[in-house]
Amino acid sequence: MMLTALVFLAQLTSSHGSTAAVTPVTTAGGLSWTVPKDWTSVPGSSMRVATYRTPVATGDKEGAEIAVFYFGQGQGGGVDANVDRWVAQMTPEPGSKKPSRSQMKIGEIRVTICAAEGTYTGGMGMGAISTGPKKGFALEGAIAEGPRGSVFFKLTGPKKTVEKEKSFFDTLVKSVKKGP
């Protein structure tokens, strides 16, 4: 009974936009990873395995968000299609870095990395609540090809905050390993 009440309370809080901390999810698709200690796990949505929030960098009005998606083996679209979609969610601004993409291996796991800067127009589809375009944002993405399908990690937020959190995002990505 107590557990049911706690689950209900977490769902109720989540549906009202709270950022109350929850136990972080750190596994999906046959992969596991380590969440940086300063990131907070918050209630996500039915589309996400996990959602984390970062501290706010000096000068920014909000922190960044890390959305983790896993749709199942053979689901969620191909790596290139997802990278293209993520990059397309960032409209370049004067002085923005050119979008980038690269690949790496972490043990046996192939990981595709991407980055983009500009006005963020993502988060407006698939049931997300639109907050309108956000200028001065950055995106760091990683798609890890797990034994049971790809796991998608997407960091978005104000450029200063994303720059401050990039090394922590890279550490999370490099912590990915086969497991549970």
N, C-alpha and C positions, 0 to 999 in steps of 0.2 A: 504494500500500500504506500509506504513512504517513498520507495523508488518511483512508482507511478506518479506520485505527486511532484517529485523532483523533475521527472521527464516532462510532465505537463507544464511546470513552471518554466523550464528551459525553452520549450516550444512557444509559450506565451510571450516570454521576454524576447525571443528571436523575432516573432512576428511583429513586434512593436519597435524594432530597430535598435534595441539595446546592444551594447558591446560588452555585456557581462562575460567574464572569462569562463571557459569550459575546458574540460580535459582535451588536450590536443590529439587529433587523429594523426597517426604517423605511418600508416600502412595502406597500400592499395595496389592492385594489379600484380601481386607477388613481389612488391618492393616495399622497403621501409626507409625512413629517413629521420634525421634529427632536426628538431625545430630550435632555432636560436633562442637563448634564454630570455632576451628582452622582448620577444614577440609574444603577443597575446592571442590565444585561440578563442574565437568567438563563434556563436551559432551561425551556421551557414544556411544553405538552402538545399532543396532536394537535388539540385543539379551539381552540387559540390561535395567532394569528400571532406574537405576542410577549408576553413577560412582563418587566416592569421592577420593581425594588425601590427604595425610597427610603431615605435615612438615617433613623434613629430620632430622634424629637424628645425632648428632655429630659423625663424623667418617664414616658415610654412604654416598654413592654417589648419592642416590636417595631416595625419600620418598616411602611410601607404597601406595597401591591402595585398595580401597574397592569397589568390584563389587556387585551390588544387582540385582538379577534375579527373575522374576516372569513369569511363562509360562501359567498360567491359571489353573482352577480347574481340578485336575486329571492329570495334565501335568508336565513334567520336571523330571519324575522318582521318585522313592521312596526315603525316607530319608536315609536309610542305603546305598543304591546304590550310592547316591551323596556323602555321607561322605567317602565311600570306594574310590570313584573316586578322590576326593580331596586329601585324604591321599596318594594315589598312585602317585599323581603329585609331591610328595616330596621324593626324593631319600635320605635316611639317609646318614649322613656324620659322621666321627668319632666325638664323643662327643655330637651328636644330642640327644635331649630328645626323648623318645619313644612316638609315636603318641597316643593321648588320645581322648576319646569321653565320653560325659555324657549327661544327660537330666535334664531339669528343667521346672518348670511352672512359667509363668509370668501371674498372674491372671488365666484365663481359657486357655491361649495359651501354648501349648506344644512346647518346643524349644530344639533342639538337638545341642550340642556344640561339636566342634572338634578342634584339634590343631596338628600341625606337623612341623618338622624342617628338613632342609637339602638342597639339590640342587633342585630348583624349575624347573620342566619341563612342568608345566601347561601353559595355555594361548596359546597353539599351535593348538588348534582345533576349530571347529565351527566358522571359519571366522576370528579368531584372528591372528595377525601378530606375527610370531615367532621371538623372540629376542635371541633364544638359551637358553640352560640351565643356571640357575643363582645360583651359589654357595652361601652358607651362608644365605639362605632365611628362612622365617618362614611363617606359614599359621595359621590363626584363622578363624574358620567358625561357622556359626549359621544358622539353618534352623527353621524358625518359621511357625507353621502350622496354617494358617489363615482360616477364614470362607469361603473364595473363592479359597483356594489353598495355597500351601507353598510358602514362600518368603525366598530366599537364600541370605545370607550375607557372603561374602568371602573377608577377609583381607589378602593380600600377600605383601611381601616386604623384604628388608634386615632385618636380625634378630634384630639388635639394634633398628631399627625404629619400627618394629612390637612390640617388648617388651615395648618400650616407649609409643606406642599408644594402647596397650592392654586394659588398664583401660578405655580409651575413647570408644573402641569397645564394651567392656562389658556394659558401660553406654548406648550406642546406643541400644544394644540388650535388656537391661532391660527396656528401654523406650517404647518398642513395646506394642501396645494396639490395641484393636478392634476399628475401626473407618474408616471413609470415604472409 
